[in-house]
Amino acid sequence: MTDMSMAPVKARKGFSGLVLLMLAIGAFLLLFLLIPAGTVIYVAFTEKGTGALTLVNFLDFLENDLFKRSFVNSAYVSAMSVVWASVFALPLAVITTRFEFRGSVIIQTLGFLPLIMPPFVGAVAMLLLFGRNGTVNLWLDQFFGIKLPFMEGLNGVIFVQSLHYFPFILINVSNSLRQIDVSMEEAAQNLGSSGFRLFRKIVFPLAMPGYLAGAALVFVKVFDDLATPLLLNVTDMLAPQAYLRVTSIGLSDPMGYVIATILIAVSVFAMWASVALMRGRDYATVQRGGGGLAKRKLKPREAVLAYGVVVFVLLLVLSPHIGLLLLSFASIWSFSALPDGYTMAHYGRVIGESSIYIKNTLIYASTAGLIDVVIGGGIAYLVLRTKLFGRQWLDWAATAALAVPGVVLGIGYLRTFYGVTLPNGTSLTSLPIMIILALAVRRLPYALRAIFAAMQQISVSLEEAAENLGANKARTVQRIVLPLMLGGLLAGFVTSFATAAVELSATLMLIQSNNDAPIAYGLYMFMQSPAGRGPGAALGVIAVLLVAICTFVSHVVIERSQKSLGLKK
Amino acid sequence: MTKVSAVSAMRIDPQAITIEGVNVHYGALRVLKDINLEIKPGELFAFLGPSGCGKTTLLRLIAGFLSATTGRVVVGNADLTNTPPWKRDVGMVFQSYALWPHMTVRKNIAFGLEERRLPRAEIDKRVDAALDLVGMRHLADRRPSQLSGGQQQRVAVARTIVIRPKVLLLDEPLSNLDAKMRVQVRQELRELQLRLGLTTIFVTHDQEEANTICDRIAVFSDGEIQQVGKPMDLYANPANLFVASFLGTANIIEGSVSGIGANRIFTTSSSVAIPVAENAVVPPGAKLVFRPQHCSLTPANPDDVRLSGTINTIEFLGAAVRYELKMGADSLLIELPFQSADMVKKEGDILETYLPRSAMLWLAD
């Protein structure tokens, strides 16, 4: 018997290449996520001037009434947005998953809305529809003699955000409901339970994890959002305060960093809380070949009610889009239910003046998407297919970007890279590449999950079969992994692209000149002045169409490739 | 191309497989323990055992997908211990078949030859030959998802043998087929293996598969090889209690031996005394083992041991009737040939049977 180590079976050449890949991805995450975010936190805890560690900045924060009010307002707006989003989402989720309902496809499609239009785009249109002198209140006044304060102050932010983000709850709860095996329900029926009791005691608890995940996501998104409150002229919230502090007082003022640190802390806490509450409750119960809950037919009365709810919510959800469309064609729209006249002039102006925005957006979003695909693909391969030490850290680091709001990342980049200059003296922060990197880092967690999911679908034995027949690691990736992952990579790219195309918060911090600005920034600038609203709306419509078309086309491509691979029938 | 020439184009000299002193650890868990094995050229050799026994681990070790803590893997004259999978020429057919869904049948089969940089004409010729060999030429342009399970299995086999591997590894090749196909395909695999003269390892947890087509079997349990031998030898002379109970049905009676020489008595834990044959070798801690069908209603020899008890349950197996007897606190299974319904006893009846001393085995763990 020979005592001989067999450990070095794995080829050394492939091994060192993987280590290199890991180091490169690690360096990217360190430079463009961890160090900027870490810098922000570090500055928040250091004394201005001396650089000594201190809590004095946080004490200052607590002594400032404006900041305290901002914190309370942000928490209130986020919580109320979750409540209203739940009111919109839960009936739709139950109606579409538990009953045979014709409109299910349309409702599920709503899930894409937050992807293709950021909430601030619709905010101005919402003012015109629901504001004090908006369409709805004019009608209410005319017929009932009342006006409702939909859009007054914080109400406006809550209204816009909950209408915008409720699909996150809808999708998560629907998925949870669909994953409940029909036998769960049948077992309860078999033991004598039925109707609302069955729903309350069996179905709802099983769907709870999905609800919590969606609710936490909505809370964090609303808490971090900068552009919507700014556009609605609500500045006493945390994210706008951070932005205003840094842009008006400057990078050396510690308060901006304190607020940024609090934003990170709240994001982390909300996500931790949702995970902690769900621990040990992984309720996916669908057995192999199981088909989820049984759907039953609606009785006529229920059907009327169900369609009523759905139509009402649909109208609400589509109102910003409808409003935006009307606004983009309106010559004058003020103190009237509908525009007084229609024109194509806004589109003419936007296409003439603002094609630079569109071009910049395409370049930024597609480059960011590409970066995410490369880095996400790399991380997924390292985590799922190698045993390298520390590979999980890459995953964790990339996912940590979820907890870093755009405004914080922007501040972090400014602070970290402001002093870094090119040989000709220009600061790194003045280059558009910084915007691209910020977009890429912010979107990486979403792209990564899409790519991860795609890679998990590929059985390892497909790769082992290739190695068995003579293909080394690199050839196996080239001939088996990449072709099979094409759909997943594309899905990752689209996730990144679509959301990066309309992201504003990090961009707002980093933008240096109008010539480097993407659509979202142009929209924001237009929407600032009443005269710019028409062209702004036209630009918004173009942005929505752009993202919608790209999303749709790639969706078709992905479906087709899945089908041709036989992964989906 | 005819089948005969297809075969001759693929035949290579049969190679032996030698496993020497292999130990495999997953962290602190030792999943293979001191494995030594010599598989002869041209043999169809089964790794048989329950799931989690280490048989697939050893197969994957031979293919190079995992590394051992100690030990060597030698195929023919080549020590493959430190060779990466793609340089081993050890053909493996995966349990899931692992056909690439983005390639047609033809492309799947051509893959290994393309990786070997053969000229296109040669690749086409050999792919056609392999397709003919498994009777899949007419489906060459289909995608794997358009094939039935049996067809996918043929493609997986063709894809592996087309590279003319030194040896063939089959990982539970029949487990994804329905019962009827299994019987047919196992014979096809045996014929193909004989025609190619290819040394083949066949991993299975199904003793019938191993018994029917394999030359020799290694029985695995708990990361160790329990016994290696021809199917009939393993059944007739199991080396230990595990092999006896894993291959077929066996009665295992606990008790202890007293006395010496011709007067040895085995007393069961419920105090039934059974005489031990004078020439029987009884290892320490041994239990009495015998097959249910070795008992009969009348003694064949004068010194047959009489076993009697109350019938607890009756199972009708078709050709035989299986009685579960209570003999004291011990439970015995007795199988008697079925002749007619009125000869079958009833629950609660006393059944008296006779067991030849030659059928009594004394085995320890």
Interface residues (C-beta under 8 A of the other chain):
Chain A: M1 T2 D3 M4 S5 M6 A7 P8 V9 K10 A11 S459 S461 L462 E464 A465 A466 E467 N468 L469 G470 A471 N472 R475 R479 I480 P483 L484 S564 L565 G566 L567 K569
Chain B: E20 G21 N36 A63 G64 F65 L66 S67 A68 T69 T70 G71 R72 T81 N82 T83 P84 P85 W86 K87 R88 D89 V90 G91 M92 F94 Q95 S96 A98 L99 W100 P101 H102 F111 G112 E115 R116 R143 P144 S145 Q146 R159 T160 I163
